[in-house]
């Protein structure tokens, strides 16, 4: 396992500080994430807060910091990271969405001796580069690849990835992976790139998908990068009169996505298990700050998993039980 010098220095400093204190420290953990009203990020937030129950029982806390919108994602997220440092965070969790904007802020975290876990975006590569303890999440490229491969194997060989957050590293990786996956089984991939203001805007996404399908009648497979955009893309397919002709898979799921799969209007959902991302990341840091406990598996994968007609009923039961 190759660790950066900064990681070793910060880890040593934290352990020494804990030993000097002579007892467990209360961990005030700051979590950088998406908008709380974003369906996917609300599940990540719940996972972080559920893990925070243990931190709170030990005198610590979990604080969620998310942007108001995604229009200026990288700089806004970097400012939230710096805000966490300024507010005295004992540990920080964050996604490396836009490395060129966010990495200097993450580097400031490590230089300040604050333990860091990268989650959701960036992968182990980002964790290694920044000197983080672990990476928790799916590998974005592999998630997209799984969708492309699935579509291609089903005979849908001309695909387009609907990118509503251009410039975000994880979203670009989703689309790159999708194109590679469909090409691996003899298909062709492309990207429908929309402005970031369209993310979560059902009308804008549906209209763009409708227009793109009418202008490119050869496309028979789509991939959307989030559950809200997937629902909008389903609507766009219907508006274009292409129901049954254009297959769609999307990242993440909610009740309406599961209903789409049951009804046959959506082929599959790629599940990265957002709840687990928040829960594991906070748990790792709480145990590290309090007890110096480390996880030898530095890349902790929460996906990708595929939900389709073959297992959607089981997933629905998991949702009812509160486990999905």
C-alpha positions in Angstrom: 0.0 0.0 0.0 1.6 3.3 -1.1 0.8 6.3 1.0 1.9 9.9 0.5 4.2 11.6 3.0 1.5 14.0 3.9 -0.8 11.2 4.8 1.8 9.5 7.0 2.6 12.8 8.7 -1.0 13.7 9.3 -1.9 10.2 10.5 1.0 10.2 12.9 0.2 13.6 14.3 -3.4 12.6 14.9 -2.5 9.3 16.7 0.1 11.1 18.8 -2.5 13.7 19.8 -5.0 11.0 20.8 -2.3 9.3 22.9 -1.4 12.5 24.6 -5.0 13.2 25.5 -5.0 9.8 27.2 -8.6 9.1 26.3 -11.0 9.1 23.3 -11.5 12.4 21.5 -15.0 13.6 20.6 -15.0 13.7 16.8 -16.6 16.7 15.2 -16.9 15.5 11.6 -17.8 17.7 8.7 -19.3 16.1 5.6 -19.3 18.0 2.2 -22.1 16.7 0.0 -24.8 17.7 -2.5 -27.9 19.7 -2.0 -30.0 18.2 0.8 -33.1 18.3 -1.4 -31.3 16.3 -4.1 -32.9 12.8 -3.9 -29.6 10.9 -4.1 -27.8 13.2 -1.6 -30.6 13.1 0.8 -29.8 9.3 1.2 -26.1 10.0 1.6 -27.0 12.6 4.2 -29.2 10.1 6.1 -26.3 7.6 6.1 -23.9 10.1 7.5 -26.4 11.2 10.2 -27.2 7.6 11.2 -23.5 7.0 11.7 -23.4 10.3 13.5 -25.6 8.9 16.3 -22.5 7.0 17.5 -20.4 10.0 17.2 -22.9 12.1 19.2 -23.1 9.4 21.9 -19.3 9.9 22.4 -19.7 13.7 22.6 -19.0 14.4 18.9 -21.1 15.7 16.0 -21.7 15.4 12.3 -22.3 18.6 10.3 -23.5 18.5 6.7 -22.4 21.2 4.3 -23.9 21.4 0.8 -24.1 24.0 -1.9 -27.3 25.9 -2.6 -27.1 24.9 -6.3 -24.7 23.2 -8.8 -24.1 26.2 -11.0 -20.5 26.8 -9.7 -19.9 23.4 -8.2 -16.1 23.2 -7.9 -15.4 26.6 -6.3 -18.5 26.4 -4.1 -17.5 23.0 -2.8 -13.9 24.2 -2.2 -15.3 27.1 -0.1 -17.3 24.6 2.0 -14.1 22.5 2.6 -12.3 25.7 3.8 -15.4 26.5 6.0 -15.1 23.1 7.7 -11.4 23.8 8.4 -12.2 27.2 9.8 -15.0 25.9 12.0 -12.5 23.5 13.7 -13.4 20.1 12.1 -11.7 17.1 13.7 -12.2 15.1 10.4 -13.6 15.9 7.0 -15.5 13.8 4.4 -15.7 15.1 0.8 -16.2 14.2 -2.9 -13.5 15.2 -5.3 -16.0 16.5 -7.9 -13.9 19.1 -9.7 -10.2 18.4 -8.8 -8.7 21.5 -10.3 -11.0 23.7 -8.1 -11.2 21.5 -5.0 -7.8 19.8 -4.6 -6.1 22.9 -3.1 -8.8 23.0 -0.4 -8.3 19.2 0.3 -4.6 19.8 0.4 -5.2 22.4 3.1 -7.2 19.8 5.1 -4.3 17.4 5.1 -1.7 20.1 5.8 -3.7 21.1 8.8 -3.4 17.5 10.2 -7.2 16.9 9.7 -8.0 13.3 8.8 -9.8 13.1 5.4 -11.9 10.5 3.6 -12.8 11.0 -0.1 -16.1 9.6 -1.0 -18.6 9.4 -3.9 -16.3 10.9 -6.6 -12.6 10.7 -7.4 -11.9 7.1 -6.4 -8.7 5.7 -4.8 -6.6 7.7 -7.2 -7.9 10.9 -5.6 -7.5 9.5 -2.1 -3.9 8.6 -2.9 -3.1 11.9 -4.5 -4.6 13.9 -1.6 -3.3 11.8 1.3 -6.8 10.7 2.4 -7.3 7.7 4.7 -9.8 5.9 2.4 -12.1 6.2 -0.6 -15.7 5.2 -0.1 -18.1 4.9 -3.0 -18.6 3.4 -6.4 -16.0 3.9 -9.2 -17.8 6.3 -11.5 -16.3 5.0 -14.7 -17.2 1.4 -13.8 -20.8 2.5 -13.0 -21.1 4.1 -16.5 -19.4 1.1 -18.1 -21.9 -1.3 -16.5 -24.8 0.7 -18.0 -23.3 0.8 -21.4 -22.4 -2.9 -21.4 -26.0 -3.7 -20.2 -27.6 -1.6 -23.0 -25.3 -3.1 -25.6 -25.8 -6.7 -24.5 -29.6 -6.0 -24.8 -29.1 -5.1 -28.4 -29.3 -1.3 -27.9 -26.1 -0.4 -29.7 -26.3 3.3 -30.4 -26.2 5.2 -27.1 -26.0 8.7 -25.7 -25.1 9.8 -22.1 -27.2 12.8 -20.9 -24.7 15.0 -19.1 -26.3 17.8 -17.1 -23.3 18.6 -15.0 -20.5 19.1 -17.5 -17.1 19.6 -16.0 -17.8 17.5 -12.8 -15.2 14.8 -12.8 -17.6 12.0 -11.6 -20.2 12.9 -14.2 -17.6 13.0 -17.0 -16.5 9.6 -15.8 -20.0 8.2 -15.9 -20.3 9.2 -19.5 -16.8 8.0 -20.5 -17.6 4.7 -18.9 -21.0 4.4 -20.6 -19.5 5.0 -24.0 -16.7 2.5 -23.4 -19.1 -0.1 -22.1 -21.4 0.1 -25.1 -18.4 0.2 -27.5 -17.0 -3.0 -25.8 -19.9 -5.0 -27.2 -19.8 -3.4 -30.7 -21.9 -0.3 -30.1 -21.4 3.4 -30.5 -21.5 6.0 -27.7 -21.9 9.8 -27.6 -22.7 12.5 -25.1 -25.7 14.9 -25.0 -24.2 17.8 -23.0 -26.5 20.2 -21.4 -25.8 23.3 -19.2 -25.5 22.7 -15.4 -28.6 24.7 -14.8 -30.6 21.9 -16.4 -29.6 19.4 -13.7 -32.8 18.4 -11.9 -34.9 20.6 -14.3 -37.4 18.1 -15.6 -38.8 20.3 -18.3 -35.3 21.3 -19.7 -34.0 17.8 -19.7 -37.2 16.3 -21.2 -37.2 18.9 -24.0 -33.5 18.4 -24.7 -33.9 14.6 -24.9 -36.9 14.9 -27.2 -35.1 17.2 -29.6 -32.0 15.1 -29.6 -33.8 11.9 -30.3 -35.8 13.5 -33.2 -32.6 14.9 -34.6 -30.7 11.6 -34.2 -33.2 8.8 -34.9 -30.5 6.1 -34.8 -30.1 6.5 -31.1 -31.8 3.6 -29.2 -30.1 3.8 -25.8 -29.8 6.5 -23.2 -28.0 6.9 -19.9 -28.8 9.6 -17.4 -26.6 10.6 -14.5 -29.2 10.8 -11.7 -32.7 9.7 -10.8 -34.4 13.1 -11.4 -32.8 13.4 -14.8 -33.7 9.8 -15.6 -37.4 10.5 -14.9 -37.1 13.5 -17.1 -35.4 11.5 -19.9 -38.2 8.9 -19.8 -40.6 11.8 -20.4 -38.5 13.1 -23.2 -38.6 9.6 -24.9 -42.3 9.6 -24.6 -42.6 13.1 -26.0 -40.5 12.1 -29.0 -42.9 9.2 -29.7 -40.0 6.7 -29.0 -41.5 4.6 -26.2 -40.4 1.0 -26.8 -37.8 2.1 -29.3 -35.3 3.9 -27.0 -34.1 2.1 -23.9 -32.9 4.0 -20.8 -30.7 3.3 -17.8 -29.9 5.8 -15.1 -27.7 6.3 -12.1 -29.4 5.8 -8.7 -33.1 5.1 -7.9 -36.1 6.2 -6.0 -39.7 5.0 -5.9 -40.6 6.5 -9.3 -37.5 4.8 -10.9 -38.5 1.5 -9.4 -42.0 2.0 -10.8 -40.5 2.8 -14.2 -38.6 -0.5 -14.2 -41.7 -2.4 -13.1 -43.7 -0.7 -15.9 -41.0 -1.4 -18.5 -40.4 2.3 -19.3 -36.9 2.1 -17.9 -34.5 -0.8 -18.5 -32.2 -0.5 -15.5 -30.8 1.6 -12.7 -27.2 1.6 -11.6 -27.1 1.6 -7.8 -24.1 3.1 -6.0 -25.8 2.8 -2.5 -25.5 6.4 -1.4 -26.6 5.6 2.2 -23.6 3.3 2.6 -21.3 6.0 1.3 -22.3 8.5 4.0 -22.5 5.8 6.7 -19.1 4.2 6.1 -17.2 7.4 5.6 -18.4 8.9 8.9 -17.9 5.7 10.8 -14.3 5.3 9.5 -13.4 8.8 10.6 -15.2 8.6 14.0 -13.3 5.4 14.9 -10.0 6.8 13.6 -10.2 10.1 15.6 -11.4 8.3 18.7 -9.4 5.1 18.7 -6.8 5.3 15.9 -8.6 2.5 14.1 -7.8 2.2 10.4 -9.4 0.1 7.6 -6.8 -1.8 5.7 -9.0 -1.9 2.6 -8.5 1.7 1.4 -10.9 1.5 -1.5 -14.3 0.6 -0.1 -16.7 0.0 -3.0 -20.5 0.5 -2.6 -21.3 -0.3 -6.2 -22.1 -0.5 -9.1 -25.1 -2.8 -8.8 -27.7 -3.2 -11.5 -31.5 -3.1 -10.8 -33.7 -4.3 -13.6 -36.8 -6.4 -14.1 -35.1 -9.5 -12.7 -34.6 -8.1 -9.2 -36.7 -4.9 -8.9 -39.3 -6.6 -6.6 -36.6 -7.7 -4.2 -35.2 -4.1 -4.1 -38.7 -2.7 -3.4 -38.9 -5.1 -0.4 -35.5 -3.7 0.7 -36.9 -0.2 0.5 -39.9 -1.1 2.6 -37.6 -2.5 5.2 -35.5 0.7 5.2 -32.4 -1.1 4.0 -32.2 0.5 0.5 
